[in-house]
Structure formats: structure tokens, C-alpha cells
């Protein structure tokens, strides 16, 4: 049990229920740091509401965010599952070249994600760091369809689409915690 508790402290995917009294048990923090952490959490939660699940599900903001997330996950799946097939349909026949071209968008994803995460942390303007990559991803998807006859421009579109979608999705999860508390801000999967 102690090993599981140590693992849950270090692993962000474990629910809060798996780590009771986390702030009090954080041995790596000094008492001043624990107190500061507790004050920051309390100040952060002042503007949030811990609503019953029925009210959360009837919230227009929650439905709008669900629609946005669904749309971009569909784009993500489209690019992730079909990228090699799309590249092959552009006229690239050699499997090695299809594989190498398929890697290009994911290289751009690394750069885009690192830049956007650092910039969002520095500026604190998460909404812009979500909206801009989302628009870039949408433009890239449209470009890849409209310019399918030109392999270079279509690959540029696919690269922009992949970079925009992958960059937007992790930053998206800062939105629910900005206005929901408790159960409403919890991740869907357990």
C-alpha cells in the first residue's frame, strides 16, 4: 500500500481519491511551501463552483466545450489513422517514403507543443494558446483537402493540421478547471 501511495503522488493519472491528504504528506516541500500551496489552491477555487452533476450537464459552457473537443478529436483520429493512406493517395508509392513523410507532421507537433506550452505558462493566456492552434489545425485540414494534387502543399497542410490539433488538445484541459470545481472539473476517465 505504501508503494502504491508513493506511486500515486508522482503519477498525475491517479485520481485525487487515491491520494488523500496529499498536501500534508508532501515531504519534499517545506512547511512554508505547503502553506503557500494551500493558499494558492484556496484562492484559485474562489471563483469556481462545485455544482451537482445535473447542473454541470445542463451548462451551455460544458456542451460547447464538449462539441469543440469532439470536433478536434475527430480531426486527430482522421489524421492519426489515415495519414499514411492520405500520403499514398497523393501519389507517393514507395512505403519508405510514405513512412518518412508520415513522420514529418509529428516532428512539427513536438516543436508546436513545446512552444505553446511554454508560451501559455509564461503569459497565462491559455485561451489564445488553445484557439490559435485550433484555427491552424482547421486551416491545415482544409489545405490538405484543397491542395491534394500538390504533394508538397498538401503535406504542409497535413503538418499544420497535425501540429494544431495535437498542440490544442492538452492545453484544452485547462479550461474545465478554470470554471468548474470538484466533480465537474474531474477527468472523464478513471
ZIDAKA-V667350 format. One record per pair of residues at least 12 apart in sequence whose C-alpha atoms are under 10 Angstrom apart, sorted by the first residue. I is the first residue (numbers start at 1). J is the second residue. Records with the same first field share a line. If there is no record, write none. Layout:
# ZIDAKA-V667350
I=J / J
This chain:
# ZIDAKA-V667350
4=18 / 19
5=18 / 19 / 20 / 22
6=19
7=19
8=22
9=22 / 23 / 25 / 26
13=187 / 189 / 190
14=190
15=186 / 187 / 189 / 190
16=186
23=35 / 37 / 38
24=38
44=177 / 178 / 179 / 181
45=177 / 178 / 179 / 180 / 181 / 182
46=179 / 181
47=178 / 179 / 180 / 181
48=177 / 178 / 179 / 180 / 181 / 182 / 185
49=179 / 180 / 181 / 182 / 184 / 185
50=179 / 180 / 181 / 182 / 183 / 184 / 185
51=180 / 181 / 182 / 183 / 184 / 185
52=182 / 183 / 184
53=183 / 184
55=184
56=180 / 183 / 184 / 185
57=184
61=176 / 179
62=175 / 176 / 179 / 180 / 184
65=172 / 173 / 175 / 176
68=134 / 172
69=168 / 169 / 172 / 173
71=138 / 165
72=134 / 137 / 138 / 164 / 165 / 166 / 168 / 169
73=165 / 166 / 169
74=165
75=137 / 138 / 141 / 161 / 162 / 165 / 166
76=137 / 161 / 162 / 163 / 164 / 165 / 166 / 169
78=141 / 162
79=102 / 105 / 141 / 158 / 159 / 161 / 162 / 165
80=102 / 106 / 162
82=102
83=98 / 99 / 101 / 102 / 103 / 105 / 155 / 158 / 162
84=97 / 98 / 99 / 100 / 101 / 102 / 103
85=98 / 102
86=98 / 102 / 144 / 145 / 148 / 154 / 155 / 158
87=99 / 101 / 102 / 148 / 151 / 154 / 155 / 158
88=101 / 102 / 151
89=148 / 149 / 151
90=147 / 148 / 149 / 150 / 151 / 152 / 154 / 155
91=148 / 149 / 150 / 151
92=151
101=155 / 159
102=155 / 158 / 159
103=159
104=155 / 156 / 158 / 159 / 162
105=155 / 156 / 157 / 158 / 159 / 160 / 161 / 162 / 163
106=159 / 162 / 163 / 166
107=159 / 162 / 163
108=159 / 160 / 162 / 163 / 164 / 166 / 167
109=159 / 160 / 161 / 162 / 163 / 164 / 165 / 166 / 167
110=163 / 166 / 167
111=163 / 167
112=133 / 160 / 162 / 163 / 164 / 165 / 166 / 167 / 168
113=133 / 163 / 164 / 165 / 166 / 167 / 168 / 169 / 170 / 171
114=167
115=129 / 167
116=128 / 129 / 130 / 132 / 133 / 167 / 168 / 171
117=129 / 130 / 167 / 168 / 170 / 171
120=171
126=168 / 171 / 172 / 173 / 174 / 175
127=168 / 171 / 172 / 174 / 175
129=167 / 168 / 171 / 172
130=164 / 165 / 167 / 168 / 169 / 170 / 171 / 172 / 173 / 174 / 175
131=164 / 168 / 171 / 172
132=164 / 167 / 168
133=160 / 161 / 162 / 163 / 164 / 165 / 166 / 167 / 168 / 169 / 171
134=161 / 163 / 164 / 165 / 166 / 167 / 168 / 169 / 172
135=160 / 161 / 164 / 165 / 168
136=157 / 159 / 160 / 161 / 162 / 163 / 164 / 165 / 167 / 168
137=157 / 158 / 159 / 160 / 161 / 162 / 163 / 164 / 165 / 166 / 167 / 168
138=157 / 160 / 161 / 162 / 164 / 165
139=157 / 158 / 160 / 161 / 164
140=153 / 154 / 155 / 156 / 157 / 158 / 159 / 160 / 161 / 162 / 163 / 164 / 165
141=154 / 156 / 157 / 158 / 159 / 160 / 161 / 162 / 164 / 165
142=154 / 157 / 158 / 161
143=155 / 156 / 157 / 158 / 160 / 161
144=156 / 157 / 158 / 159 / 160 / 161
145=157 / 158
173=185 / 187
